[in-house]
Structures are given as structure tokens and as C-alpha cells.
Amino acid sequence: MDCTLKIENIFWHEVGHYFAQQLNKKYYGKFGCQGIRITKVDENGIIRYTGGATPVTPPNHDPKSLEIKHPASSIGSLVYGCIFQSCFLRTPFAACFAEERFGVNGFHDYNGVWATANIFFLSKTEKDELDTLITQQFEIVCSNLSQAKIFDIDISAFFTTNKTNNWIPVEELDEIFSTIIDQHGPIYKNFVDKIAALFESKKQFIPKSAEN
């Protein structure tokens, strides 16, 4: 879950996750995205927005399982929220993707990426390579999205009512973004495949309590 003062910021953050989830379905056998949820929260008179891109639950999914079957695509999905948000805002990637502190929206994603690296026992060198790949992808995606003029798309129709809870189903998102997703696919796949090379022959640690 991510939080921001501006509804547009959270929208583009969740669109980033949605892009990755749909491309993980296309390339890596994942199940795609159900839609985007954006919720308005009043914190003592300060309006904030939280959001989430809801993945499709696989058949026979065990919610207690901690196994990550394809860590590279999971990392791709985690980082794409902050990538899209930072490209939209034209702010440094680290302003979103960082450890928890005031104003940081993507600390859950940040923690998820490095927790994944740890449970697969990536070395410091491999973690540095992963960090470099993520930083490079941020620059590549910003250039690609700018050329596609994605942020010129009018998204106001999604927020025409002042609702506390906004649910945008995947069908409505696909109607707007499917062409750009297809164009962006090879860029995303190249990124995830490079990450996958770091996890090659790695075995993750699963606590015994999770195996029982």
C-alpha cells in the first residue's frame, strides 16, 4: 500500500504496478492485475490517498506460502510503481523508492525488493548490480513514457466524483493503456531477464514454520 497527498501521484504509481503485473502475465506466467484501488483518507483534516494494484489470485493459492517462484518478475512489479510515479513527477527515484521516512511512498516496495534479495542470498556484488539495473531502468522508462506521451492522457474521468473509495477495473485500464503496454513490453522483459540472471541457481530460504 502506498500513500500520497495527490490523487494523481498515487494513480500513476499504481499504474506502474499494473503495467508490470500485466506484462508478467504476458511473459512470465503470472496472472495479471484485477484493477487499481485508490482510497481517500482524512488524517486530522489532511487528505491523503492510499492505493494498491490488486493482482489476480492464482488457482489453489496458499496465502500462507512465502515461496517466490519467479523473483525477477516480482521485483519488476515492485519497482515499477515508484518508477512511474517518479517519471510523472520528474523527481529523483530515491524520493519514492527508499526506506520509510516522511514523504516516501514506496518504502513497502523498497523493503520487498531487498527482502527478496536477502532470502535468495544475493551477495553484496549482486545486490549492487540489481541496484544499478533498477536505476538504469528508471532512466529508460522515463524516456520511453515521455516519447509515448503517456502523462498527457486525460485521467480525470476516473475521479469525477468525490468518492472515498475508487475502484478502476482492469478492463477500463486496458482500454486506455493496452497499446502502450504492448509497446513497452520488450523494455520491461529485457529488464526482468537481466534481473533473472542474478537469481540463476539461487535457492530461497523458507522458514520451517512456513513449510508446515
C-alpha positions as CSV (number, residue, x, y, z in Angstrom):
1,M,0.0,0.0,0.0
2,D,1.3,3.4,-0.9
3,C,0.3,6.9,0.4
4,T,0.4,10.4,-1.1
5,L,-1.2,13.8,-0.8
6,K,-2.1,13.9,-4.5
7,I,-4.5,11.5,-6.1
8,E,-2.7,11.8,-9.5
9,N,0.6,10.7,-7.8
10,I,-1.0,7.6,-6.4
11,F,-2.8,6.8,-9.7
12,W,0.4,6.8,-11.7
13,H,2.2,4.8,-9.0
14,E,-0.4,2.1,-9.2
15,V,-0.5,2.2,-13.0
16,G,3.2,1.3,-12.8
17,H,2.4,-1.8,-10.8
18,Y,-0.5,-2.6,-13.2
19,F,1.8,-2.3,-16.2
20,A,4.3,-4.8,-14.6
21,Q,1.6,-7.2,-13.5
22,Q,0.1,-7.3,-17.0
23,L,3.5,-7.8,-18.6
24,N,4.3,-10.5,-16.0
25,K,1.2,-12.3,-17.2
26,K,2.3,-11.9,-20.8
27,Y,5.9,-13.0,-20.4
28,Y,6.3,-15.0,-17.1
29,G,3.1,-17.0,-16.5
30,K,1.8,-14.7,-13.7
31,F,-1.9,-13.9,-13.5
32,G,-2.1,-10.2,-14.2
33,C,-4.0,-7.4,-12.5
34,Q,-7.6,-7.1,-11.4
35,G,-7.6,-3.3,-11.1
36,I,-6.5,-0.3,-9.1
37,R,-7.9,0.8,-5.8
38,I,-7.5,4.4,-4.6
39,T,-8.8,5.4,-1.2
40,K,-9.1,8.9,0.3
41,V,-8.1,9.1,4.0
42,D,-8.7,12.1,6.2
43,E,-5.9,12.4,8.8
44,N,-7.0,15.2,11.2
45,G,-8.0,17.4,8.3
46,I,-5.1,16.4,6.0
47,I,-6.4,14.5,3.0
48,R,-4.1,11.7,1.8
49,Y,-4.6,8.9,-0.8
50,T,-3.6,5.3,-0.4
51,G,-3.7,2.8,-3.2
52,G,-3.0,-0.6,-4.5
53,A,-2.9,-2.6,-7.7
54,T,-4.6,-5.9,-7.0
55,P,-3.1,-8.9,-8.6
56,V,-5.3,-11.8,-9.8
57,T,-5.1,-14.6,-7.3
58,P,-3.8,-17.9,-8.8
59,P,-5.9,-21.0,-8.5
60,N,-5.2,-23.0,-5.4
61,H,-3.2,-20.1,-4.0
62,D,-2.0,-20.7,-0.4
63,P,-2.0,-17.3,1.4
64,K,0.4,-18.7,4.0
65,S,3.1,-19.6,1.5
66,L,6.2,-17.4,1.4
67,E,7.6,-19.0,-1.7
68,I,8.5,-16.7,-4.5
69,K,8.5,-18.7,-7.7
70,H,10.0,-16.0,-10.0
71,P,11.8,-13.3,-8.0
72,A,12.8,-11.2,-11.0
73,S,9.3,-10.5,-12.2
74,S,8.2,-9.9,-8.6
75,I,10.9,-7.3,-8.3
76,G,9.9,-5.8,-11.6
77,S,6.4,-5.3,-10.3
78,L,7.6,-3.8,-7.0
79,V,9.8,-1.2,-8.6
80,Y,7.5,-0.1,-11.4
81,G,5.2,1.9,-9.0
82,C,8.0,4.3,-8.0
83,I,9.4,4.3,-11.5
84,F,6.1,5.6,-12.9
85,Q,5.4,8.0,-10.1
86,S,8.9,9.5,-10.2
87,C,8.7,9.8,-14.0
88,F,5.3,11.6,-13.7
89,L,6.6,14.0,-11.0
90,R,10.0,14.4,-12.6
91,T,11.6,13.7,-9.2
92,P,14.5,11.5,-8.2
93,F,13.7,7.8,-8.0
94,A,15.0,7.7,-4.4
95,A,12.4,10.3,-3.3
96,C,9.9,7.4,-3.7
97,F,11.8,4.2,-3.5
98,A,13.6,4.3,-0.2
99,E,13.4,3.3,3.5
100,E,10.5,4.6,5.4
101,R,10.6,8.3,6.2
102,F,8.2,11.3,5.8
103,G,7.1,11.7,2.2
104,V,8.3,8.4,0.9
105,N,5.6,6.5,-0.8
106,G,7.4,3.3,-1.9
107,F,9.0,2.1,1.2
108,H,6.9,-1.1,1.2
109,D,8.1,-1.8,-2.3
110,Y,11.7,-1.0,-1.3
111,N,11.5,-3.4,1.6
112,G,10.0,-6.0,-0.6
113,V,12.8,-5.8,-3.2
114,W,15.6,-6.1,-0.7
115,A,13.9,-8.7,1.4
116,T,13.7,-10.8,-1.8
117,A,17.4,-10.3,-2.5
118,N,18.2,-11.4,1.1
119,I,16.0,-14.6,1.1
120,F,17.7,-15.6,-2.1
121,F,21.1,-14.9,-0.6
122,L,22.3,-12.4,-3.2
123,S,25.8,-11.3,-2.5
124,K,26.7,-7.6,-2.0
125,T,28.1,-7.5,-5.5
126,E,24.9,-9.0,-6.9
127,K,22.8,-6.5,-4.8
128,D,24.9,-3.7,-6.2
129,E,24.2,-5.0,-9.8
130,L,20.5,-5.2,-9.0
131,D,20.5,-1.6,-7.7
132,T,22.3,-0.5,-10.9
133,L,19.8,-2.3,-13.1
134,I,16.9,-0.6,-11.3
135,T,18.4,2.8,-11.6
136,Q,19.1,2.3,-15.3
137,Q,15.6,1.1,-15.9
138,F,14.2,4.2,-14.3
139,E,16.0,6.4,-16.8
140,I,15.0,4.1,-19.7
141,V,11.3,4.1,-18.7
142,C,11.2,7.9,-18.2
143,S,12.5,8.4,-21.7
144,N,10.1,5.8,-23.1
145,L,7.0,7.1,-21.3
146,S,7.9,10.7,-22.4
147,Q,8.0,9.6,-26.0
148,A,4.7,7.8,-25.6
149,K,3.2,10.9,-24.1
150,I,1.5,8.7,-21.5
151,F,1.2,11.5,-19.0
152,D,-0.8,13.6,-21.4
153,I,-3.6,11.2,-21.2
154,D,-6.7,12.7,-19.5
155,I,-7.4,10.6,-16.4
156,S,-9.9,13.0,-14.9
157,A,-12.8,10.7,-15.8
158,F,-11.6,8.2,-13.2
159,F,-12.2,10.8,-10.4
160,T,-15.3,12.7,-11.5
161,T,-16.9,12.0,-8.1
162,N,-15.5,12.8,-4.7
163,K,-15.7,9.2,-3.5
164,T,-13.8,7.8,-0.6
165,N,-13.1,4.6,-2.5
166,N,-12.2,4.5,-6.2
167,W,-12.0,1.1,-7.9
168,I,-10.7,1.1,-11.5
169,P,-11.2,-2.3,-13.1
170,V,-8.5,-3.8,-15.4
171,E,-10.9,-3.6,-18.3
172,E,-11.0,0.2,-18.1
173,L,-7.3,0.4,-17.7
174,D,-6.6,-1.9,-20.6
175,E,-8.9,0.2,-22.8
176,I,-6.6,3.2,-22.3
177,F,-3.2,1.6,-21.8
178,S,-3.1,-1.7,-23.8
179,T,-1.3,-0.2,-26.8
180,I,1.4,1.5,-24.7
181,I,1.8,-1.7,-22.6
182,D,2.4,-3.7,-25.8
183,Q,5.0,-1.2,-27.0
184,H,6.7,-1.1,-23.6
185,G,6.8,-4.9,-23.3
186,P,10.2,-5.6,-24.7
187,I,11.8,-2.9,-22.5
188,Y,10.2,-4.5,-19.4
189,K,11.2,-8.0,-20.5
190,N,14.8,-7.0,-21.1
191,F,14.9,-5.5,-17.6
192,V,13.4,-8.6,-15.8
193,D,15.5,-11.0,-17.8
194,K,18.7,-9.2,-16.6
195,I,17.5,-9.4,-13.0
196,A,16.7,-13.1,-13.5
197,A,20.3,-13.7,-14.4
198,L,21.3,-12.6,-10.8
199,F,18.9,-15.2,-9.3
200,E,20.1,-18.1,-11.5
201,S,20.8,-21.2,-9.5
202,K,19.8,-19.4,-6.3
203,K,17.6,-21.2,-3.8
204,Q,15.5,-19.1,-1.4
205,F,15.3,-19.5,2.3
206,I,11.8,-20.5,3.5
207,P,11.3,-20.7,7.3
208,K,10.3,-24.1,8.6
209,S,7.1,-22.7,10.1
210,A,6.0,-21.6,6.6
211,E,6.7,-25.1,5.2
212,N,4.4,-26.8,7.7
